[in-house]
Amino acid sequence: MRWARNGYRWTWWIGSLLAACGGAADRPAPAPVAKDIPAPPDPRRTVLFVGTSLTAGLGLDPADAYPAQIQLKVDSAGLPFRVVNAGVSGETSAGALRRIDWLLSQGPVAVLVIETGANDGLRGQSIDSLRSNIAAILAKASSATPRPALMVAGMEAMPNLGRSYGDSFRALFPKVASEYGAHYLPFLLNGVAGIDTLNQADGIHPTPRGARIVAANVWKTLRPILDSIKH
């Protein structure tokens, strides 16, 4: 910016000197440089995805992550929304809770999609803590003005943690979603989890093809929400 300002000063000084000498009194002012013209604000409403590496698209080109695939579906349907991918690899529900105030402060959110808990489950963390963190995220979002529509993506725990833990883990998502009037997607990775050809070498993160199936899962729940608030 310093160089740009100095350039304008030199332009003004030379122009003034020429005008004083009668050489450029009628010369038009230089046209503004394109980069100095601010871009118009995006009129579309925001769909914010807060999630883990599954949302961030670990191991994928950003265009292959499922939120980017959702944007393609939004555009194809002619809906006035933009998708923001706020996924963070390795994040637990506690990390998502720490970020949510800042994320919501960035501008109005029309729909908030919460995908968290997978890393809590991988670490065998407390079910009560996970439920409390998701509830706190939804409570904060519910108090935002305007209040966004809420959507919670369900997750499954790894089978090696035992049946009791797995059942409790699975049950917490619809329960907390219901408590806050959030739309509920039963299992984000339905049709993808456990299928080698749809997952990367780690067996956890979807391939591009797997991510498209995840996007289709999300779209089934998200599309009616967008249709209901598009005006």
BALUMPA-385150 format. One record per atom (N, C-alpha, C): residue number from 1; atom name; x, y, z. Coordinates in nm, 2 decimals, padded with zeros to 4 digits. Layout:
BEGIN
 pos site      x      y      z
 NUM   CA      X      Y      Z
...
END
This chain:
BEGIN
 pos site      x      y      z
   1    N  00.08 -00.12  00.00
   1   CA  00.00  00.00  00.00
   1    C  00.09  00.13  00.00
   2    N  00.20  00.12  00.07
   2   CA  00.29  00.24  00.07
   2    C  00.33  00.28 -00.07
   3    N  00.37  00.17 -00.15
   3   CA  00.41  00.21 -00.28
   3    C  00.30  00.26 -00.36
   4    N  00.18  00.21 -00.35
   4   CA  00.07  00.26 -00.42
   4    C  00.04  00.41 -00.39
   5    N  00.05  00.44 -00.26
   5   CA  00.02  00.58 -00.22
   5    C  00.13  00.67 -00.28
   6    N  00.25  00.63 -00.27
   6   CA  00.36  00.72 -00.33
   6    C  00.34  00.74 -00.48
   7    N  00.29  00.63 -00.55
   7   CA  00.27  00.64 -00.69
   7    C  00.16  00.74 -00.72
   8    N  00.05  00.75 -00.64
   8   CA -00.05  00.85 -00.66
   8    C  00.00  00.99 -00.63
   9    N  00.09  01.00 -00.53
   9   CA  00.15  01.13 -00.51
   9    C  00.23  01.19 -00.62
  10    N  00.31  01.09 -00.68
  10   CA  00.39  01.14 -00.80
  10    C  00.30  01.17 -00.91
  11    N  00.19  01.09 -00.93
  11   CA  00.10  01.12 -01.04
  11    C  00.04  01.26 -01.02
  12    N -00.01  01.29 -00.90
  12   CA -00.07  01.42 -00.87
  12    C  00.03  01.53 -00.89
  13    N  00.16  01.51 -00.85
  13   CA  00.26  01.62 -00.85
  13    C  00.29  01.65 -01.00
  14    N  00.31  01.54 -01.08
  14   CA  00.35  01.57 -01.22
  14    C  00.23  01.63 -01.30
  15    N  00.11  01.58 -01.27
  15   CA -00.01  01.64 -01.33
  15    C -00.03  01.79 -01.30
  16    N  00.00  01.82 -01.17
  16   CA -00.01  01.96 -01.13
  16    C  00.09  02.05 -01.20
  17    N  00.21  02.00 -01.21
  17   CA  00.32  02.07 -01.28
  17    C  00.28  02.10 -01.42
  18    N  00.23  01.99 -01.49
  18   CA  00.19  02.01 -01.63
  18    C  00.08  02.11 -01.65
  19    N -00.02  02.10 -01.56
  19   CA -00.13  02.19 -01.57
  19    C -00.09  02.33 -01.55
  20    N  00.01  02.35 -01.46
  20   CA  00.06  02.49 -01.43
  20    C  00.13  02.54 -01.56
  21    N  00.18  02.45 -01.64
  21   CA  00.25  02.50 -01.76
  21    C  00.16  02.50 -01.88
  22    N  00.03  02.47 -01.86
  22   CA -00.06  02.47 -01.97
  22    C -00.06  02.35 -02.05
  23    N  00.01  02.24 -02.01
  23   CA  00.02  02.12 -02.09
  23    C -00.08  02.01 -02.07
  24    N -00.15  02.02 -01.95
  24   CA -00.24  01.90 -01.93
  24    C -00.37  01.95 -01.85
  25    N -00.41  02.07 -01.87
  25   CA -00.52  02.12 -01.79
  25    C -00.65  02.04 -01.82
  26    N -00.67  01.99 -01.94
  26   CA -00.79  01.92 -01.97
  26    C -00.77  01.77 -01.98
  27    N -00.66  01.72 -01.93
  27   CA -00.63  01.58 -01.93
  27    C -00.72  01.51 -01.83
  28    N -00.79  01.40 -01.86
  28   CA -00.88  01.33 -01.76
  28    C -00.79  01.26 -01.66
  29    N -00.85  01.25 -01.54
  29   CA -00.78  01.18 -01.43
  29    C -00.76  01.03 -01.47
  30    N -00.66  00.97 -01.42
  30   CA -00.63  00.83 -01.45
  30    C -00.75  00.74 -01.40
  31    N -00.78  00.64 -01.47
  31   CA -00.88  00.55 -01.43
  31    C -00.83  00.47 -01.30
  32    N -00.92  00.44 -01.21
  32   CA -00.88  00.36 -01.09
  32    C -00.83  00.23 -01.13
  33    N -00.73  00.18 -01.06
  33   CA -00.68  00.04 -01.09
  33    C -00.79 -00.06 -01.04
  34    N -00.80 -00.17 -01.11
  34   CA -00.91 -00.26 -01.08
  34    C -00.90 -00.32 -00.94
  35    N -00.77 -00.34 -00.90
  35   CA -00.76 -00.40 -00.77
  35    C -00.80 -00.30 -00.65
  36    N -00.81 -00.18 -00.68
  36   CA -00.85 -00.08 -00.58
  36    C -01.00 -00.06 -00.57
  37    N -01.07 -00.13 -00.66
  37   CA -01.22 -00.12 -00.66
  37    C -01.27 -00.24 -00.57
  38    N -01.34 -00.21 -00.46
  38   CA -01.38 -00.32 -00.37
  38    C -01.49 -00.40 -00.44
  39    N -01.48 -00.54 -00.41
  39   CA -01.57 -00.63 -00.47
  39    C -01.71 -00.61 -00.40
  40    N -01.82 -00.62 -00.48
  40   CA -01.95 -00.61 -00.42
  40    C -01.97 -00.72 -00.31
  41    N -02.05 -00.69 -00.21
  41   CA -02.08 -00.79 -00.11
  41    C -02.15 -00.91 -00.17
  42    N -02.13 -01.02 -00.11
  42   CA -02.20 -01.14 -00.16
  42    C -02.34 -01.14 -00.10
  43    N -02.44 -01.14 -00.19
  43   CA -02.58 -01.13 -00.14
  43    C -02.63 -01.26 -00.09
  44    N -02.56 -01.37 -00.10
  44   CA -02.61 -01.50 -00.06
  44    C -02.60 -01.52  00.09
  45    N -02.69 -01.60  00.14
  45   CA -02.69 -01.63  00.29
  45    C -02.60 -01.74  00.31
  46    N -02.55 -01.75  00.43
  46   CA -02.44 -01.85  00.47
  46    C -02.49 -01.98  00.53
  47    N -02.44 -02.09  00.48
  47   CA -02.46 -02.22  00.54
  47    C -02.32 -02.26  00.60
  48    N -02.31 -02.26  00.73
  48   CA -02.18 -02.28  00.79
  48    C -02.17 -02.42  00.84
  49    N -02.06 -02.49  00.80
  49   CA -02.03 -02.63  00.84
  49    C -01.92 -02.62  00.94
  50    N -01.95 -02.67  01.07
  50   CA -01.85 -02.67  01.17
  50    C -01.82 -02.82  01.20
  51    N -01.70 -02.87  01.17
  51   CA -01.68 -03.01  01.19
  51    C -01.53 -03.05  01.20
  52    N -01.51 -03.18  01.19
  52   CA -01.38 -03.24  01.20
  52    C -01.31 -03.25  01.07
  53    N -01.21 -03.34  01.06
  53   CA -01.14 -03.37  00.93
  53    C -01.24 -03.42  00.83
  54    N -01.35 -03.48  00.87
  54   CA -01.44 -03.53  00.78
  54    C -01.51 -03.42  00.70
  55    N -01.53 -03.31  00.76
  55   CA -01.58 -03.19  00.70
  55    C -01.47 -03.11  00.63
  56    N -01.35 -03.10  00.69
  56   CA -01.24 -03.03  00.63
  56    C -01.20 -03.09  00.50
  57    N -01.22 -03.22  00.49
  57   CA -01.17 -03.29  00.37
  57    C -01.03 -03.34  00.37
  58    N -00.99 -03.39  00.48
  58   CA -00.85 -03.44  00.50
  58    C -00.81 -03.54  00.39
  59    N -00.70 -03.51  00.32
  59   CA -00.65 -03.60  00.22
  59    C -00.72 -03.57  00.08
  60    N -00.81 -03.48  00.07
  60   CA -00.88 -03.45 -00.05
  60    C -00.84 -03.31 -00.11
  61    N -00.86 -03.29 -00.24
  61   CA -00.86 -03.16 -00.29
  61    C -00.98 -03.09 -00.23
  62    N -00.96 -02.96 -00.19
  62   CA -01.08 -02.88 -00.13
  62    C -01.21 -02.89 -00.21
  63    N -01.20 -02.90 -00.34
  63   CA -01.32 -02.91 -00.42
  63    C -01.39 -03.05 -00.41
  64    N -01.32 -03.15 -00.35
  64   CA -01.38 -03.28 -00.33
  64    C -01.44 -03.30 -00.20
  65    N -01.41 -03.21 -00.10
  65   CA -01.47 -03.22  00.03
  65    C -01.62 -03.21  00.02
  66    N -01.69 -03.28  00.11
  66   CA -01.84 -03.28  00.09
  66    C -01.90 -03.14  00.10
  67    N -01.85 -03.05  00.18
  67   CA -01.92 -02.91  00.18
  67    C -01.91 -02.85  00.04
  68    N -01.80 -02.87 -00.03
  68   CA -01.78 -02.81 -00.16
  68    C -01.88 -02.88 -00.26
  69    N -01.90 -03.01 -00.24
  69   CA -02.00 -03.08 -00.32
  69    C -02.14 -03.03 -00.29
  70    N -02.17 -02.99 -00.16
  70   CA -02.30 -02.93 -00.13
  70    C -02.32 -02.80 -00.20
  71    N -02.21 -02.72 -00.21
  71   CA -02.22 -02.59 -00.28
  71    C -02.26 -02.62 -00.43
  72    N -02.21 -02.72 -00.49
  72   CA -02.25 -02.75 -00.63
  72    C -02.40 -02.79 -00.63
  73    N -02.45 -02.86 -00.54
  73   CA -02.59 -02.89 -00.53
  73    C -02.67 -02.77 -00.51
  74    N -02.63 -02.68 -00.42
  74   CA -02.70 -02.55 -00.40
  74    C -02.71 -02.47 -00.53
  75    N -02.59 -02.46 -00.59
  75   CA -02.59 -02.38 -00.72
  75    C -02.68 -02.44 -00.83
  76    N -02.67 -02.57 -00.84
  76   CA -02.75 -02.64 -00.94
  76    C -02.90 -02.62 -00.91
  77    N -02.94 -02.62 -00.78
  77   CA -03.08 -02.60 -00.75
  77    C -03.12 -02.45 -00.76
  78    N -03.03 -02.36 -00.78
  78   CA -03.06 -02.22 -00.79
  78    C -03.09 -02.16 -00.66
  79    N -03.04 -02.21 -00.55
  79   CA -03.07 -02.15 -00.42
  79    C -02.97 -02.05 -00.38
  80    N -03.01 -01.94 -00.31
  80   CA -02.93 -01.83 -00.28
  80    C -02.84 -01.84 -00.15
  81    N -02.76 -01.95 -00.15
  81   CA -02.68 -01.97 -00.03
  81    C -02.53 -02.00 -00.07
  82    N -02.44 -01.96  00.02
  82   CA -02.30 -01.99  00.00
  82    C -02.26 -02.08  00.12
  83    N -02.18 -02.18  00.09
  83   CA -02.13 -02.28  00.19
  83    C -02.00 -02.24  00.24
  84    N -01.98 -02.23  00.37
  84   CA -01.85 -02.20  00.43
  84    C -01.81 -02.33  00.51
  85    N -01.69 -02.38  00.47
  85   CA -01.64 -02.50  00.54
  85    C -01.54 -02.46  00.65
  86    N -01.59 -02.48  00.78
  86   CA -01.51 -02.45  00.89
  86    C -01.47 -02.57  00.97
  87    N -01.44 -02.68  00.89
  87   CA -01.39 -02.80  00.95
  87    C -01.25 -02.79  00.99
  88    N -01.21 -02.86  01.10
  88   CA -01.07 -02.85  01.15
  88    C -01.03 -03.00  01.18
  89    N -00.92 -03.05  01.12
  89   CA -00.88 -03.18  01.14
  89    C -00.83 -03.20  01.28
  90    N -00.88 -03.31  01.34
  90   CA -00.84 -03.35  01.48
  90    C -00.91 -03.28  01.59
  91    N -01.01 -03.20  01.55
  91   CA -01.08 -03.12  01.65
  91    C -01.18 -03.21  01.73
  92    N -01.19 -03.19  01.86
  92   CA -01.29 -03.26  01.94
  92    C -01.41 -03.16  01.96
  93    N -01.52 -03.21  02.02
  93   CA -01.63 -03.12  02.05
  93    C -01.59 -03.00  02.14
  94    N -01.50 -03.02  02.23
  94   CA -01.45 -02.91  02.31
  94    C -01.39 -02.80  02.22
  95    N -01.31 -02.84  02.12
  95   CA -01.25 -02.74  02.03
  95    C -01.35 -02.67  01.95
  96    N -01.46 -02.74  01.91
  96   CA -01.56 -02.68  01.83
  96    C -01.64 -02.58  01.92
  97    N -01.66 -02.61  02.04
  97   CA -01.72 -02.52  02.14
  97    C -01.64 -02.39  02.16
  98    N -01.51 -02.41  02.17
  98   CA -01.42 -02.29  02.18
  98    C -01.43 -02.20  02.06
  99    N -01.45 -02.25  01.94
  99   CA -01.45 -02.17  01.82
  99    C -01.58 -02.11  01.79
 100    N -01.69 -02.16  01.84
 100   CA -01.82 -02.12  01.79
 100    C -01.86 -01.98  01.80
 101    N -01.82 -01.91  01.91
 101   CA -01.85 -01.77  01.93
 101    C -01.78 -01.69  01.82
 102    N -01.65 -01.72  01.79
 102   CA -01.58 -01.64  01.69
 102    C -01.65 -01.67  01.55
 103    N -01.68 -01.79  01.52
 103   CA -01.74 -01.83  01.39
 103    C -01.87 -01.75  01.37
 104    N -01.96 -01.75  01.48
 104   CA -02.08 -01.68  01.46
 104    C -02.07 -01.53  01.46
 105    N -01.96 -01.48  01.51
 105   CA -01.94 -01.33  01.50
 105    C -01.90 -01.28  01.37
 106    N -01.86 -01.37  01.27
 106   CA -01.82 -01.33  01.14
 106    C -01.93 -01.28  01.05
 107    N -02.05 -01.30  01.09
 107   CA -02.16 -01.25  01.01
 107    C -02.28 -01.34  01.03
 108    N -02.40 -01.30  00.98
 108   CA -02.52 -01.38  01.00
 108    C -02.51 -01.52  00.93
 109    N -02.56 -01.62  01.00
 109   CA -02.55 -01.76  00.95
 109    C -02.70 -01.80  00.93
 110    N -02.73 -01.85  00.81
 110   CA -02.87 -01.89  00.79
 110    C -02.89 -02.03  00.84
 111    N -02.79 -02.12  00.82
 111   CA -02.80 -02.26  00.86
 111    C -02.66 -02.30  00.92
 112    N -02.67 -02.36  01.04
 112   CA -02.54 -02.41  01.11
 112    C -02.55 -02.56  01.11
 113    N -02.45 -02.62  01.05
 113   CA -02.45 -02.77  01.05
 113    C -02.33 -02.81  01.14
 114    N -02.36 -02.89  01.24
 114   CA -02.26 -02.93  01.34
 114    C -02.23 -03.08  01.31
 115    N -02.10 -03.10  01.28
 115   CA -02.05 -03.24  01.27
 115    C -01.93 -03.25  01.36
 116    N -01.96 -03.30  01.48
 116   CA -01.85 -03.32  01.58
 116    C -01.87 -03.44  01.66
 117    N -01.77 -03.49  01.73
 117   CA -01.78 -03.61  01.81
 117    C -01.70 -03.73  01.76
 118    N -01.66 -03.73  01.64
 118   CA -01.59 -03.84  01.58
 118    C -01.45 -03.86  01.66
 119    N -01.39 -03.75  01.68
 119   CA -01.26 -03.76  01.75
 119    C -01.28 -03.78  01.90
 120    N -01.39 -03.73  01.96
 120   CA -01.42 -03.77  02.10
 120    C -01.43 -03.92  02.11
 121    N -01.50 -03.98  02.01
 121   CA -01.53 -04.12  02.01
 121    C -01.40 -04.20  01.99
 122    N -01.31 -04.16  01.90
 122   CA -01.19 -04.23  01.87
 122    C -01.10 -04.23  02.00
 123    N -01.12 -04.13  02.09
 123   CA -01.04 -04.12  02.21
 123    C -01.11 -04.18  02.33
 124    N -01.23 -04.23  02.31
 124   CA -01.31 -04.29  02.42
 124    C -01.35 -04.19  02.52
 125    N -01.36 -04.06  02.48
 125   CA -01.39 -03.96  02.58
 125    C -01.54 -03.97  02.64
 126    N -01.56 -03.90  02.74
 126   CA -01.69 -03.91  02.81
 126    C -01.81 -03.87  02.73
 127    N -01.91 -03.96  02.73
 127   CA -02.03 -03.93  02.66
 127    C -02.10 -03.80  02.71
 128    N -02.10 -03.79  02.85
 128   CA -02.16 -03.67  02.91
 128    C -02.09 -03.54  02.86
 129    N -01.96 -03.54  02.85
 129   CA -01.89 -03.42  02.81
 129    C -01.92 -03.39  02.66
 130    N -01.93 -03.49  02.58
 130   CA -01.96 -03.47  02.44
 130    C -02.10 -03.41  02.43
 131    N -02.20 -03.47  02.50
 131   CA -02.33 -03.42  02.49
 131    C -02.34 -03.27  02.54
 132    N -02.27 -03.25  02.65
 132   CA -02.27 -03.11  02.71
 132    C -02.21 -03.01  02.61
 133    N -02.10 -03.05  02.54
 133   CA -02.03 -02.96  02.44
 133    C -02.13 -02.93  02.32
 134    N -02.19 -03.03  02.27
 134   CA -02.28 -03.01  02.16
 134    C -02.40 -02.92  02.20
 135    N -02.45 -02.95  02.32
 135   CA -02.56 -02.87  02.37
 135    C -02.52 -02.73  02.38
 136    N -02.40 -02.70  02.43
 136   CA -02.35 -02.56  02.45
 136    C -02.34 -02.49  02.31
 137    N -02.29 -02.57  02.21
 137   CA -02.28 -02.51  02.08
 137    C -02.42 -02.47  02.03
 138    N -02.51 -02.56  02.04
 138   CA -02.65 -02.53  01.99
 138    C -02.71 -02.42  02.07
 139    N -02.68 -02.41  02.20
 139   CA -02.74 -02.30  02.28
 139    C -02.68 -02.17  02.24
 140    N -02.55 -02.16  02.21
 140   CA -02.49 -02.04  02.16
 140    C -02.55 -01.99  02.03
 141    N -02.57 -02.09  01.94
 141   CA -02.62 -02.06  01.81
 141    C -02.77 -02.02  01.82
 142    N -02.84 -02.08  01.91
 142   CA -02.98 -02.04  01.93
 142    C -03.00 -01.90  01.98
 143    N -02.90 -01.85  02.05
 143   CA -02.91 -01.71  02.10
 143    C -02.86 -01.61  02.00
 144    N -02.81 -01.65  01.89
 144   CA -02.76 -01.56  01.79
 144    C -02.88 -01.48  01.72
 145    N -02.85 -01.36  01.68
 145   CA -02.95 -01.28  01.61
 145    C -02.90 -01.25  01.47
 146    N -02.97 -01.29  01.36
 146   CA -03.08 -01.38  01.36
 146    C -03.04 -01.52  01.40
 147    N -03.14 -01.60  01.45
 147   CA -03.11 -01.74  01.49
 147    C -03.10 -01.82  01.36
 148    N -02.99 -01.90  01.35
 148   CA -02.98 -01.99  01.23
 148    C -03.07 -02.11  01.25
 149    N -03.10 -02.17  01.14
 149   CA -03.16 -02.31  01.14
 149    C -03.04 -02.40  01.18
 150    N -03.07 -02.50  01.26
 150   CA -02.97 -02.59  01.31
 150    C -02.98 -02.73  01.26
 151    N -02.87 -02.79  01.24
 151   CA -02.86 -02.93  01.19
 151    C -02.75 -03.00  01.26
 152    N -02.78 -03.12  01.31
 152   CA -02.68 -03.20  01.38
 152    C -02.66 -03.33  01.30
 153    N -02.53 -03.36  01.27
 153   CA -02.50 -03.48  01.20
 153    C -02.46 -03.59  01.30
 154    N -02.53 -03.70  01.29
 154   CA -02.50 -03.81  01.39
 154    C -02.37 -03.88  01.35
 155    N -02.31 -03.95  01.45
 155   CA -02.19 -04.02  01.43
 155    C -02.19 -04.15  01.50
 156    N -02.11 -04.25  01.46
 156   CA -02.10 -04.38  01.53
 156    C -01.96 -04.39  01.60
 157    N -01.96 -04.46  01.71
 157   CA -01.83 -04.48  01.78
 157    C -01.77 -04.61  01.72
 158    N -01.64 -04.62  01.73
 158   CA -01.57 -04.74  01.68
 158    C -01.62 -04.86  01.76
 159    N -01.64 -04.98  01.70
 159   CA -01.69 -05.10  01.77
 159    C -01.60 -05.15  01.88
 160    N -01.47 -05.12  01.88
 160   CA -01.37 -05.17  01.98
 160    C -01.40 -05.10  02.11
 161    N -01.48 -05.00  02.12
 161   CA -01.50 -04.93  02.25
 161    C -01.62 -05.00  02.33
 162    N -01.68 -05.10  02.27
 162   CA -01.78 -05.18  02.34
 162    C -01.92 -05.13  02.30
 163    N -02.01 -05.23  02.32
 163   CA -02.15 -05.20  02.28
 163    C -02.22 -05.09  02.37
 164    N -02.19 -05.09  02.50
 164   CA -02.25 -04.99  02.58
 164    C -02.21 -04.85  02.54
 165    N -02.08 -04.83  02.52
 165   CA -02.03 -04.70  02.48
 165    C -02.09 -04.66  02.35
 166    N -02.09 -04.76  02.25
 166   CA -02.14 -04.73  02.12
 166    C -02.29 -04.69  02.12
 167    N -02.37 -04.76  02.20
 167   CA -02.51 -04.73  02.21
 167    C -02.54 -04.59  02.27
 168    N -02.46 -04.56  02.37
 168   CA -02.48 -04.43  02.44
 168    C -02.43 -04.32  02.35
 169    N -02.32 -04.34  02.28
 169   CA -02.27 -04.25  02.18
 169    C -02.37 -04.21  02.07
 170    N -02.43 -04.32  02.01
 170   CA -02.52 -04.30  01.90
 170    C -02.65 -04.23  01.95
 171    N -02.69 -04.26  02.07
 171   CA -02.82 -04.20  02.12
 171    C -02.81 -04.06  02.16
 172    N -02.69 -04.01  02.19
 172   CA -02.68 -03.87  02.23
 172    C -02.72 -03.77  02.12
 173    N -02.68 -03.80  02.00
 173   CA -02.70 -03.70  01.89
 173    C -02.85 -03.66  01.87
 174    N -02.94 -03.76  01.85
 174   CA -03.08 -03.72  01.82
 174    C -03.14 -03.66  01.95
 175    N -03.09 -03.70  02.07
 175   CA -03.15 -03.64  02.19
 175    C -03.12 -03.49  02.20
 176    N -02.99 -03.46  02.18
 176   CA -02.95 -03.32  02.20
 176    C -03.00 -03.24  02.08
 177    N -03.02 -03.29  01.96
 177   CA -03.08 -03.22  01.85
 177    C -03.22 -03.19  01.88
 178    N -03.29 -03.28  01.94
 178   CA -03.43 -03.26  01.97
 178    C -03.45 -03.15  02.08
 179    N -03.36 -03.15  02.17
 179   CA -03.37 -03.05  02.28
 179    C -03.36 -02.91  02.23
 180    N -03.29 -02.89  02.12
 180   CA -03.27 -02.75  02.07
 180    C -03.34 -02.73  01.93
 181    N -03.43 -02.82  01.90
 181   CA -03.51 -02.80  01.78
 181    C -03.42 -02.81  01.65
 182    N -03.31 -02.88  01.66
 182   CA -03.23 -02.90  01.54
 182    C -03.27 -03.01  01.45
 183    N -03.25 -03.00  01.32
 183   CA -03.27 -03.11  01.23
 183    C -03.16 -03.21  01.25
 184    N -03.20 -03.34  01.23
 184   CA -03.10 -03.44  01.26
 184    C -03.08 -03.53  01.14
 185    N -02.95 -03.55  01.11
 185   CA -02.90 -03.65  01.01
 185    C -02.85 -03.77  01.09
 186    N -02.92 -03.89  01.08
 186   CA -02.88 -04.00  01.16
 186    C -02.73 -04.04  01.16
 187    N -02.67 -04.05  01.04
 187   CA -02.53 -04.09  01.03
 187    C -02.46 -04.03  00.91
 188    N -02.37 -03.94  00.94
 188   CA -02.30 -03.87  00.83
 188    C -02.24 -03.97  00.73
 189    N -02.18 -04.08  00.77
 189   CA -02.10 -04.17  00.68
 189    C -02.18 -04.29  00.64
 190    N -02.31 -04.28  00.64
 190   CA -02.40 -04.39  00.60
 190    C -02.36 -04.42  00.45
 191    N -02.34 -04.55  00.43
 191   CA -02.31 -04.60  00.30
 191    C -02.16 -04.58  00.26
 192    N -02.08 -04.53  00.35
 192   CA -01.94 -04.50  00.33
 192    C -01.85 -04.57  00.43
 193    N -01.89 -04.56  00.56
 193   CA -01.80 -04.62  00.66
 193    C -01.79 -04.77  00.65
 194    N -01.66 -04.82  00.66
 194   CA -01.64 -04.96  00.65
 194    C -01.62 -05.01  00.51
 195    N -01.64 -04.93  00.41
 195   CA -01.63 -04.98  00.27
 195    C -01.49 -04.93  00.22
 196    N -01.40 -05.03  00.20
 196   CA -01.26 -04.99  00.16
 196    C -01.25 -04.90  00.04
 197    N -01.33 -04.93 -00.07
 197   CA -01.32 -04.86 -00.19
 197    C -01.37 -04.71 -00.18
 198    N -01.44 -04.68 -00.07
 198   CA -01.49 -04.54 -00.05
 198    C -01.41 -04.47  00.05
 199    N -01.30 -04.53  00.10
 199   CA -01.22 -04.46  00.21
 199    C -01.08 -04.46  00.17
 200    N -01.00 -04.37  00.22
 200   CA -00.86 -04.36  00.20
 200    C -00.79 -04.47  00.27
 201    N -00.66 -04.48  00.26
 201   CA -00.58 -04.59  00.32
 201    C -00.60 -04.60  00.47
 202    N -00.64 -04.49  00.54
 202   CA -00.65 -04.50  00.68
 202    C -00.78 -04.56  00.72
 203    N -00.87 -04.59  00.62
 203   CA -01.00 -04.65  00.65
 203    C -01.10 -04.56  00.72
 204    N -01.07 -04.44  00.74
 204   CA -01.16 -04.34  00.81
 204    C -01.21 -04.23  00.73
 205    N -01.12 -04.17  00.65
 205   CA -01.16 -04.05  00.57
 205    C -01.20 -04.09  00.43
 206    N -01.31 -04.04  00.38
 206   CA -01.37 -04.08  00.25
 206    C -01.27 -04.04  00.13
 207    N -01.28 -04.11  00.03
 207   CA -01.22 -04.07 -00.10
 207    C -01.31 -03.97 -00.17
 208    N -01.27 -03.92 -00.28
 208   CA -01.36 -03.82 -00.35
 208    C -01.50 -03.89 -00.38
 209    N -01.50 -04.01 -00.42
 209   CA -01.63 -04.08 -00.44
 209    C -01.71 -04.09 -00.31
 210    N -01.64 -04.13 -00.21
 210   CA -01.70 -04.14 -00.08
 210    C -01.76 -04.01 -00.03
 211    N -01.68 -03.90 -00.05
 211   CA -01.73 -03.77 -00.01
 211    C -01.86 -03.73 -00.09
 212    N -01.87 -03.77 -00.21
 212   CA -01.99 -03.74 -00.29
 212    C -02.11 -03.81 -00.22
 213    N -02.09 -03.93 -00.17
 213   CA -02.20 -04.00 -00.11
 213    C -02.24 -03.93  00.02
 214    N -02.13 -03.89  00.10
 214   CA -02.16 -03.81  00.22
 214    C -02.24 -03.69  00.19
 215    N -02.20 -03.62  00.08
 215   CA -02.28 -03.50  00.04
 215    C -02.42 -03.53  00.01
 216    N -02.44 -03.64 -00.05
 216   CA -02.58 -03.68 -00.08
 216    C -02.66 -03.71  00.05
 217    N -02.59 -03.77  00.15
 217   CA -02.65 -03.79  00.28
 217    C -02.70 -03.66  00.34
 218    N -02.60 -03.57  00.34
 218   CA -02.63 -03.43  00.40
 218    C -02.74 -03.36  00.32
 219    N -02.74 -03.37  00.19
 219   CA -02.83 -03.30  00.11
 219    C -02.98 -03.34  00.14
 220    N -03.00 -03.46  00.17
 220   CA -03.13 -03.51  00.19
 220    C -03.20 -03.44  00.31
 221    N -03.12 -03.40  00.41
 221   CA -03.17 -03.33  00.53
 221    C -03.16 -03.18  00.51
 222    N -03.05 -03.14  00.44
 222   CA -03.03 -02.99  00.43
 222    C -03.12 -02.93  00.32
 223    N -03.15 -02.99  00.21
 223   CA -03.23 -02.93  00.10
 223    C -03.36 -02.88  00.15
 224    N -03.44 -02.96  00.23
 224   CA -03.57 -02.91  00.28
 224    C -03.55 -02.78  00.37
 225    N -03.44 -02.78  00.44
 225   CA -03.42 -02.66  00.53
 225    C -03.40 -02.54  00.44
 226    N -03.32 -02.55  00.34
 226   CA -03.29 -02.44  00.25
 226    C -03.41 -02.39  00.18
 227    N -03.49 -02.49  00.13
 227   CA -03.62 -02.45  00.06
 227    C -03.71 -02.38  00.16
 228    N -03.71 -02.41  00.28
 228   CA -03.80 -02.34  00.38
 228    C -03.76 -02.20  00.41
 229    N -03.63 -02.17  00.39
 229   CA -03.59 -02.03  00.43
 229    C -03.53 -01.95  00.32
 230    N -03.55 -02.00  00.20
 230   CA -03.48 -01.93  00.08
 230    C -03.54 -01.79  00.05
 231    N -03.65 -01.76  00.10
 231   CA -03.71 -01.63  00.08
 231    C -03.69 -01.53  00.20
END
